[in-house]
Amino acid sequence: MRIDNRQNDELRKVTIQRNYLLYPNGSVLIKVGNTAVLCTVSIEDKVPHFLKGTEKGWLTCEYSMLPGSTHSRKMRDSTRGKIDGRSQEIQRLIGRSLRTSIDLSKIGERTIWIDCDVLQADGGTRTASITGAFVAMYEAVYKLFKDGLITEFPVKDFVAATSIGKIGEELILDLNYEEDSSAEVDMNVVMNERGQFIEVQGTGEEALFSKTELFEMVDLAEKGIKTLIEKQKDALIDIRMELELDEENCISNE
């Protein structure tokens, strides 16, 4: 039996709260069990030097954990004087994952800044960040579209992520901190709504895993990600309905 009495193939409780902050172009507070991440999106009318003159945009991410997000105080990167390796790895993962979901040639020479700040960490902060940041990004680029600053809605696919682990002989979905700490194998999977893989990170830390177990973990991840994408779609239902209405009006006017 799992620590919190969930079934092995069951996600923790997930809530996605949009418009959490007043000033960003998009903001989401996502909670996955006791993990809470604030995801904000800011859009700037400029791009890195390597994209100047290309009429293409860019998307990048910063990730951090607040000092009170863990059992012992997490030192700020500004105090340390550099970004720690784990944070750098995670923010690159988030950026890679979200860039696959959007056609950046449709946003002009703009940069989409994703900021993911972990308010409370109880396992799965990187996967929660990807899932929540997608919703915030979707909302932010919709505002560009609605305001007539871009002519086509650029998001191609919904994207979400979850974790899987092996504890003893059991494969389990969506590990909390205590489960993750005792897992012999852990894996993070990022997928889009078409079932295509964006990233698979799997590590045998204290045990090995077979090809059969690998496929079983991937199947578990896919099940969880399908559920997460449905939650994303529910959170964005008003925008999705507006986009469908716009598309119907365009077709009827042709």
C-alpha positions as CSV (number, residue, x, y, z in Angstrom):
1,M,0.0,0.0,0.0
2,R,1.2,3.5,-0.8
3,I,2.1,6.0,1.9
4,D,-1.1,8.1,1.2
5,N,-3.3,5.1,0.4
6,R,-3.6,5.9,-3.3
7,Q,-3.7,3.1,-5.9
8,N,-0.4,2.6,-7.8
9,D,-1.8,4.1,-11.0
10,E,-3.5,7.1,-9.3
11,L,-2.4,10.7,-9.4
12,R,-2.4,12.9,-6.4
13,K,-5.1,15.6,-6.2
14,V,-4.4,18.2,-8.8
15,T,-5.8,21.8,-8.9
16,I,-5.0,24.5,-11.4
17,Q,-5.9,28.1,-10.5
18,R,-5.6,30.6,-13.3
19,N,-5.2,34.4,-13.0
20,Y,-3.4,34.0,-9.6
21,L,-1.5,37.2,-10.0
22,L,-2.5,40.6,-11.4
23,Y,0.4,41.7,-13.5
24,P,1.9,38.8,-15.6
25,N,0.5,38.0,-19.1
26,G,-0.4,34.6,-17.6
27,S,-0.3,33.1,-14.1
28,V,-1.2,29.8,-12.6
29,L,-1.0,28.2,-9.1
30,I,-0.8,24.5,-9.6
31,K,-1.0,22.1,-6.7
32,V,-0.2,18.4,-7.0
33,G,-0.8,16.8,-3.7
34,N,1.2,19.0,-1.3
35,T,3.5,20.3,-4.0
36,A,2.6,23.9,-5.0
37,V,4.2,25.9,-7.9
38,L,3.5,29.4,-9.0
39,C,3.9,29.6,-12.8
40,T,4.0,33.0,-14.4
41,V,4.5,34.2,-18.0
42,S,5.8,37.5,-19.2
43,I,6.1,38.5,-22.9
44,E,8.7,40.9,-24.1
45,D,8.8,42.6,-27.5
46,K,12.4,41.5,-28.2
47,V,14.4,38.3,-28.8
48,P,17.9,37.0,-28.2
49,H,20.5,38.3,-30.6
50,F,20.6,35.0,-32.6
51,L,16.9,35.6,-33.6
52,K,17.0,39.2,-34.5
53,G,15.7,39.9,-38.0
54,T,14.2,36.4,-38.3
55,E,10.6,37.3,-37.4
56,K,10.6,34.4,-35.0
57,G,10.1,34.3,-31.3
58,W,11.7,32.5,-28.4
59,L,10.6,30.8,-25.2
60,T,12.8,30.4,-22.1
61,C,12.3,29.5,-18.5
62,E,13.6,30.2,-15.0
63,Y,12.9,27.8,-12.1
64,S,13.6,28.3,-8.4
65,M,12.6,27.0,-5.0
66,L,11.6,29.5,-2.3
67,P,13.6,29.3,0.9
68,G,10.6,27.9,2.9
69,S,9.6,25.4,0.2
70,T,11.5,22.4,1.8
71,H,12.0,21.0,5.3
72,S,15.3,22.9,5.7
73,R,15.7,26.4,4.4
74,K,16.7,26.5,0.7
75,M,19.4,29.1,0.1
76,R,18.5,31.7,-2.6
77,D,20.5,31.6,-5.8
78,S,21.2,35.3,-5.4
79,T,22.9,34.6,-2.0
80,R,24.8,31.7,-3.5
81,G,25.9,33.8,-6.4
82,K,25.0,31.2,-9.0
83,I,22.1,28.9,-10.1
84,D,22.6,25.4,-8.7
85,G,22.9,22.6,-11.1
86,R,19.6,21.0,-10.3
87,S,17.6,24.3,-10.9
88,Q,19.5,24.8,-14.2
89,E,18.7,21.3,-15.4
90,I,15.0,21.7,-14.5
91,Q,14.5,25.1,-16.1
92,R,16.1,23.8,-19.3
93,L,13.7,20.8,-19.2
94,I,10.7,23.1,-18.8
95,G,11.8,25.4,-21.7
96,R,12.5,22.4,-24.0
97,S,9.1,20.9,-23.2
98,L,7.1,24.0,-23.8
99,R,8.9,25.0,-27.0
100,T,7.6,21.8,-28.6
101,S,4.0,22.9,-27.9
102,I,4.1,26.3,-29.7
103,D,4.9,27.5,-33.2
104,L,7.3,30.4,-32.3
105,S,7.3,31.6,-35.9
106,K,3.7,32.9,-35.3
107,I,4.4,35.2,-32.4
108,G,6.8,37.6,-34.1
109,E,10.0,38.7,-32.5
110,R,8.9,38.3,-28.9
111,T,10.3,36.3,-26.0
112,I,8.0,34.3,-23.7
113,W,9.5,34.2,-20.2
114,I,8.3,31.3,-18.1
115,D,9.0,31.6,-14.4
116,C,8.3,28.7,-12.1
117,D,8.7,29.3,-8.4
118,V,8.2,26.3,-6.0
119,L,6.2,27.5,-3.0
120,Q,6.1,24.0,-1.4
121,A,8.0,20.9,-2.4
122,D,6.6,17.4,-1.8
123,G,7.9,15.6,-4.9
124,G,7.4,16.2,-8.6
125,T,8.2,19.9,-8.7
126,R,9.6,19.8,-12.2
127,T,6.6,17.9,-13.6
128,A,4.1,20.1,-11.9
129,S,6.0,23.1,-13.3
130,I,5.7,21.9,-16.8
131,T,2.0,21.1,-16.4
132,G,1.1,24.4,-14.8
133,A,3.4,26.6,-17.0
134,F,1.7,25.2,-20.1
135,V,-1.6,26.6,-18.9
136,A,-0.1,30.0,-18.0
137,M,1.6,30.1,-21.5
138,Y,-1.6,29.2,-23.3
139,E,-3.5,32.0,-21.5
140,A,-0.7,34.5,-22.2
141,V,-0.4,33.9,-26.0
142,Y,-4.2,33.9,-26.2
143,K,-4.2,37.5,-24.9
144,L,-1.8,38.4,-27.8
145,F,-4.1,36.8,-30.2
146,K,-7.2,38.4,-28.8
147,D,-5.6,41.8,-28.8
148,G,-4.7,41.4,-32.5
149,L,-1.0,41.4,-31.9
150,I,-0.7,38.1,-33.7
151,T,-2.9,36.8,-36.5
152,E,-2.8,33.0,-35.7
153,F,-3.1,31.2,-32.4
154,P,0.3,29.5,-32.1
155,V,-0.2,26.7,-29.6
156,K,0.0,23.3,-31.4
157,D,-0.3,20.7,-28.6
158,F,-1.2,20.4,-25.0
159,V,1.8,19.2,-23.0
160,A,2.0,17.8,-19.4
161,A,4.4,15.7,-17.3
162,T,4.4,13.3,-14.4
163,S,6.7,11.0,-12.5
164,I,6.9,7.2,-12.0
165,G,8.9,5.1,-9.6
166,K,9.7,1.6,-8.5
167,I,9.5,0.8,-4.8
168,G,10.2,-2.8,-4.1
169,E,8.4,-4.8,-6.8
170,E,5.8,-2.1,-7.3
171,L,5.6,0.5,-10.0
172,I,3.8,3.6,-8.9
173,L,2.6,6.9,-10.5
174,D,3.2,10.5,-9.3
175,L,5.6,10.1,-6.3
176,N,5.5,12.4,-3.3
177,Y,8.7,13.2,-1.5
178,E,8.6,10.3,0.9
179,E,7.9,7.8,-1.9
180,D,10.6,9.4,-4.2
181,S,13.2,9.1,-1.4
182,S,12.6,5.4,-1.0
183,A,12.3,4.6,-4.8
184,E,15.0,2.4,-6.3
185,V,14.1,3.6,-9.8
186,D,12.5,6.9,-10.7
187,M,11.4,8.4,-14.0
188,N,10.0,11.7,-15.3
189,V,8.0,11.7,-18.6
190,V,6.9,14.6,-20.7
191,M,4.3,14.0,-23.4
192,N,1.9,15.8,-25.6
193,E,-1.8,15.2,-26.2
194,R,-1.0,13.1,-29.3
195,G,0.9,10.6,-27.1
196,Q,4.3,11.7,-28.5
197,F,7.3,11.7,-26.1
198,I,9.1,15.0,-25.5
199,E,11.4,13.7,-22.8
200,V,12.0,10.6,-20.7
201,Q,14.3,10.7,-17.8
202,G,14.8,7.4,-16.1
203,T,17.4,6.4,-13.5
204,G,18.1,3.2,-11.7
205,E,19.5,4.6,-8.4
206,E,19.5,1.6,-6.2
207,A,18.1,-1.1,-8.5
208,L,18.0,-1.9,-12.2
209,F,14.8,-2.2,-14.3
210,S,13.9,-4.4,-17.2
211,K,12.6,-3.5,-20.6
212,T,9.2,-4.8,-19.5
213,E,9.3,-2.5,-16.5
214,L,10.4,0.4,-18.7
215,F,7.3,-0.1,-20.9
216,E,5.0,-0.5,-17.9
217,M,6.4,2.8,-16.4
218,V,5.8,4.6,-19.7
219,D,2.3,3.2,-19.8
220,L,1.6,4.5,-16.3
221,A,3.0,7.9,-17.2
222,E,0.8,8.1,-20.3
223,K,-2.3,7.3,-18.3
224,G,-1.4,10.0,-15.8
225,I,-0.5,12.6,-18.5
226,K,-3.9,12.0,-20.3
227,T,-5.6,12.9,-17.0
228,L,-3.4,16.0,-16.5
229,I,-4.2,17.2,-20.0
230,E,-7.9,16.9,-19.3
231,K,-7.4,19.0,-16.2
232,Q,-5.5,21.6,-18.3
233,K,-8.3,21.7,-20.8
234,D,-10.9,22.1,-18.1
235,A,-8.9,25.0,-16.6
236,L,-8.8,26.6,-20.1
237,I,-12.4,25.9,-21.1
238,D,-13.4,29.5,-21.6
239,I,-10.4,30.3,-23.9
240,R,-10.9,27.0,-25.8
241,M,-14.5,27.9,-26.4
242,E,-13.6,31.3,-27.7
243,L,-11.0,29.9,-30.1
244,E,-13.5,27.3,-31.4
245,L,-16.1,30.1,-31.9
246,D,-13.4,32.2,-33.8
247,E,-12.6,29.3,-36.0
248,E,-16.3,28.6,-36.8
249,N,-16.8,32.3,-37.7
250,C,-13.8,32.2,-40.0
251,I,-15.1,29.2,-41.8
252,S,-18.6,30.7,-42.1
253,N,-17.2,33.9,-43.6
254,E,-15.2,32.0,-46.3
